[in-house]
Amino acid sequence: MNTLDKEKLLRELKESEDRYRSVTETSIDAIITADDNDSILTWNKGAELIFGHGPEIVGSSVTTIIPERYRKPHHDGVNRFLKTGENHLLGKKLELMALRKDGTEFPIELSLSFWQSASGVYFGAIIRDITERRQIERIREDVQRMMRHDLKSPLIGITGLAKNLQKGPNLTDRQKKTAALIQELGEKTLKWIDRSRDLFQMEQGIYKLTAQPVNLIDLLKGIEKQLEPLAFKKGVAIRVAVFGQPAEKGHEILNGDEDLLEMMLANLLKNAIEASPEHAPIKISIKVDEKGDQKVHIVDIRNSATIPKEVRDTFFDAYSTSGKKGGTGLGTYNAMLIARAHQGDIRFTTSETEGTHVIVSLPHGRKCG
């Protein structure tokens, strides 16, 4: 290597070091490196702010910021990695407790990495303080728990009243049917309130789906019946087609959680009815598509309206709503969570000529004859 090449290499190395230093010193996260003796080698400004230790901590043991009860498992993990190269924590995001200079513990999100050179093995850690996130989660859980309690009490009363009304001797058939529908909707709403915790777990990525065979056509027909009063009020007809043919009865079976699928499809159909112009039909089409080796059910819910431009980019985000009085903006967000919990997906298209299609893809089950 000649002198010019060496100068170029040194210049590039310095530029790389400057870039690294700029990133680490401006990061709000703690970025720490340590050697295979557990000694801290670098400690950025983010680490100073999060842990309370200044540059004097460099050279100290990493265990300075680890609660005492975790120190032995930490040492065991490092020693095991140095001996075998095995460590199930590397390359993953972990949520743990850490120790500040003042002795208080706090929750962190930790990502670990390592590299090896002629001088030894080195470890890198990116650490984020998630105290605020945990506080928000606790507040949210408390609010949801209170809401579940406060909503369930009147609903139980309404459902019980509707049940008792059906026993009255002087009711017409239509009145009995209305009371039965009120009871059915009340019971379903109670069930959905109880399932709201599942949606929270889906957000956290920790929900485990328990799947059973679900008759998709029967499910949609039941939802159509529930939403009859809303559809009647707008003069909207709901048409369900399977493979292009009108669906009276059918046996299109997929594997999923029936309550969650009902919640998702009821939300989407209700949104379609509310968005639709008066006296315009809502069309629901079901077909089975193939993606590689996998077959999926495609449920396409179409209404004649278009989605406002200002919410198209955030259509499936939480609290995204436009022009709907009393809307929470959670219907499509919850639908996305449920679709993805079923290993499916959801998307939309919207235009002045075609209206709006909300398209749900769900894993295909077996077709019963």
HUDA-V911176 format. One record per backbone hydrogen bond with DSSP energy under -1.0 kcal/mol. CO is the residue of the C=O (numbers start at 1). NH is the residue of the N-H. E is the energy in kcal/mol with one decimal. If there is no record, write none. Layout:
co=CO nh=NH e=E
co=CO nh=NH e=E
//
This chain:
co=2 nh=6 e=-2.2
co=3 nh=7 e=-2.4
co=4 nh=8 e=-2.4
co=5 nh=9 e=-2.6
co=6 nh=10 e=-2.7
co=7 nh=11 e=-2.3
co=8 nh=12 e=-2.5
co=9 nh=13 e=-2.3
co=10 nh=14 e=-2.4
co=11 nh=15 e=-2.4
co=12 nh=16 e=-2.3
co=13 nh=17 e=-2.4
co=14 nh=18 e=-2.6
co=15 nh=19 e=-2.3
co=16 nh=20 e=-2.4
co=17 nh=21 e=-2.7
co=18 nh=22 e=-2.4
co=19 nh=23 e=-2.3
co=20 nh=24 e=-2.6
co=21 nh=25 e=-2.4
co=22 nh=26 e=-1.2
co=30 nh=127 e=-2.8
co=31 nh=44 e=-1.3
co=32 nh=125 e=-2.7
co=33 nh=41 e=-3.1
co=33 nh=42 e=-1.2
co=34 nh=123 e=-3.1
co=35 nh=38 e=-1.9
co=38 nh=62 e=-2.5
co=39 nh=35 e=-1.9
co=40 nh=59 e=-2.2
co=42 nh=33 e=-1.4
co=44 nh=48 e=-1.7
co=45 nh=49 e=-2.4
co=46 nh=50 e=-2.2
co=47 nh=51 e=-2.7
co=48 nh=52 e=-2.0
co=51 nh=101 e=-2.8
co=54 nh=57 e=-1.9
co=55 nh=58 e=-1.9
co=57 nh=60 e=-2.7
co=60 nh=40 e=-3.0
co=61 nh=64 e=-1.9
co=62 nh=65 e=-2.0
co=63 nh=66 e=-1.2
co=65 nh=99 e=-2.2
co=67 nh=70 e=-2.0
co=68 nh=71 e=-1.4
co=70 nh=74 e=-2.0
co=71 nh=75 e=-2.7
co=72 nh=76 e=-2.9
co=73 nh=77 e=-2.3
co=74 nh=78 e=-2.4
co=75 nh=79 e=-2.7
co=76 nh=80 e=-2.4
co=77 nh=81 e=-2.2
co=78 nh=82 e=-2.4
co=79 nh=83 e=-1.8
co=80 nh=84 e=-3.0
co=81 nh=85 e=-2.3
co=89 nh=92 e=-1.5
co=94 nh=110 e=-3.2
co=96 nh=108 e=-3.1
co=98 nh=106 e=-1.8
co=100 nh=103 e=-1.7
co=104 nh=100 e=-2.9
co=106 nh=98 e=-2.8
co=107 nh=130 e=-2.0
co=108 nh=96 e=-1.9
co=109 nh=128 e=-2.4
co=110 nh=94 e=-2.6
co=111 nh=126 e=-2.3
co=112 nh=91 e=-2.0
co=113 nh=124 e=-2.5
co=115 nh=122 e=-2.9
co=117 nh=120 e=-1.3
co=120 nh=117 e=-2.6
co=122 nh=115 e=-2.1
co=123 nh=34 e=-2.4
co=124 nh=113 e=-2.3
co=125 nh=32 e=-2.5
co=126 nh=111 e=-2.0
co=127 nh=30 e=-2.7
co=128 nh=109 e=-2.4
co=130 nh=134 e=-2.5
co=131 nh=135 e=-2.2
co=132 nh=136 e=-2.6
co=133 nh=137 e=-2.4
co=134 nh=138 e=-2.4
co=135 nh=139 e=-2.5
co=136 nh=140 e=-2.7
co=137 nh=141 e=-2.5
co=138 nh=142 e=-2.4
co=139 nh=143 e=-2.8
co=140 nh=144 e=-2.8
co=141 nh=145 e=-2.5
co=142 nh=146 e=-2.5
co=143 nh=147 e=-2.9
co=144 nh=148 e=-2.7
co=145 nh=149 e=-2.0
co=146 nh=150 e=-3.1
co=147 nh=151 e=-2.8
co=148 nh=152 e=-2.0
co=149 nh=153 e=-1.7
co=151 nh=155 e=-1.5
co=152 nh=156 e=-2.8
co=153 nh=157 e=-1.5
co=154 nh=158 e=-2.6
co=155 nh=159 e=-2.9
co=156 nh=160 e=-2.3
co=157 nh=161 e=-2.3
co=158 nh=162 e=-2.5
co=159 nh=163 e=-2.0
co=160 nh=164 e=-2.2
co=161 nh=165 e=-2.4
co=162 nh=166 e=-1.3
co=164 nh=167 e=-1.3
co=165 nh=168 e=-1.8
co=172 nh=176 e=-2.3
co=173 nh=177 e=-2.3
co=174 nh=178 e=-2.2
co=175 nh=179 e=-2.4
co=176 nh=180 e=-2.5
co=177 nh=181 e=-2.2
co=178 nh=182 e=-2.4
co=179 nh=183 e=-2.3
co=180 nh=184 e=-2.5
co=181 nh=185 e=-2.9
co=182 nh=186 e=-2.4
co=183 nh=187 e=-2.5
co=184 nh=188 e=-2.2
co=185 nh=189 e=-2.5
co=186 nh=190 e=-2.2
co=187 nh=191 e=-1.9
co=188 nh=192 e=-2.5
co=189 nh=193 e=-2.5
co=190 nh=194 e=-2.0
co=191 nh=195 e=-1.4
co=193 nh=196 e=-1.2
co=195 nh=198 e=-1.1
co=195 nh=199 e=-1.0
co=196 nh=200 e=-1.5
co=197 nh=201 e=-2.1
co=198 nh=202 e=-2.1
co=199 nh=203 e=-2.0
co=200 nh=204 e=-1.6
co=201 nh=206 e=-2.4
co=212 nh=256 e=-2.7
co=214 nh=254 e=-2.2
co=215 nh=219 e=-2.1
co=216 nh=220 e=-2.3
co=217 nh=221 e=-2.5
co=218 nh=222 e=-2.2
co=219 nh=223 e=-2.1
co=220 nh=224 e=-2.6
co=221 nh=225 e=-1.9
co=222 nh=226 e=-2.0
co=223 nh=227 e=-2.0
co=225 nh=228 e=-1.2
co=227 nh=231 e=-2.6
co=228 nh=232 e=-3.1
co=229 nh=233 e=-2.0
co=230 nh=234 e=-1.3
co=231 nh=236 e=-2.8
co=234 nh=279 e=-2.0
co=237 nh=282 e=-3.1
co=239 nh=284 e=-3.4
co=240 nh=247 e=-2.7
co=241 nh=286 e=-2.5
co=242 nh=245 e=-2.0
co=245 nh=242 e=-3.1
co=251 nh=368 e=-1.2
co=252 nh=216 e=-2.8
co=253 nh=365 e=-1.0
co=254 nh=214 e=-3.0
co=256 nh=212 e=-2.7
co=257 nh=261 e=-2.7
co=258 nh=262 e=-2.5
co=259 nh=263 e=-2.3
co=260 nh=264 e=-2.5
co=261 nh=265 e=-2.7
co=262 nh=266 e=-2.7
co=263 nh=267 e=-2.0
co=264 nh=268 e=-2.2
co=265 nh=269 e=-2.7
co=266 nh=270 e=-2.5
co=267 nh=271 e=-2.4
co=268 nh=272 e=-2.0
co=269 nh=273 e=-2.4
co=270 nh=274 e=-2.6
co=271 nh=275 e=-2.3
co=272 nh=276 e=-1.6
co=277 nh=280 e=-1.4
co=282 nh=239 e=-3.0
co=283 nh=302 e=-3.2
co=284 nh=241 e=-3.0
co=285 nh=300 e=-2.7
co=286 nh=243 e=-3.1
co=287 nh=298 e=-3.2
co=289 nh=296 e=-2.6
co=291 nh=294 e=-1.7
co=294 nh=291 e=-3.3
co=295 nh=364 e=-2.2
co=296 nh=289 e=-2.9
co=297 nh=362 e=-2.7
co=298 nh=287 e=-1.8
co=299 nh=360 e=-2.9
co=300 nh=285 e=-2.4
co=301 nh=358 e=-2.5
co=302 nh=283 e=-2.0
co=303 nh=356 e=-2.7
co=308 nh=311 e=-1.6
co=314 nh=317 e=-2.1
co=317 nh=320 e=-1.3
co=324 nh=327 e=-2.0
co=329 nh=320 e=-1.3
co=330 nh=334 e=-3.0
co=331 nh=335 e=-2.0
co=332 nh=336 e=-2.2
co=333 nh=337 e=-2.1
co=334 nh=338 e=-2.5
co=335 nh=339 e=-2.7
co=336 nh=340 e=-2.4
co=337 nh=341 e=-2.0
co=338 nh=342 e=-1.2
co=339 nh=344 e=-2.7
co=340 nh=343 e=-1.7
co=345 nh=361 e=-2.9
co=347 nh=359 e=-2.7
co=349 nh=357 e=-2.7
co=351 nh=355 e=-2.0
co=355 nh=351 e=-1.8
co=356 nh=303 e=-2.0
co=357 nh=349 e=-2.1
co=358 nh=301 e=-2.6
co=359 nh=347 e=-2.0
co=360 nh=299 e=-2.8
co=361 nh=345 e=-1.8
co=362 nh=297 e=-3.4
//
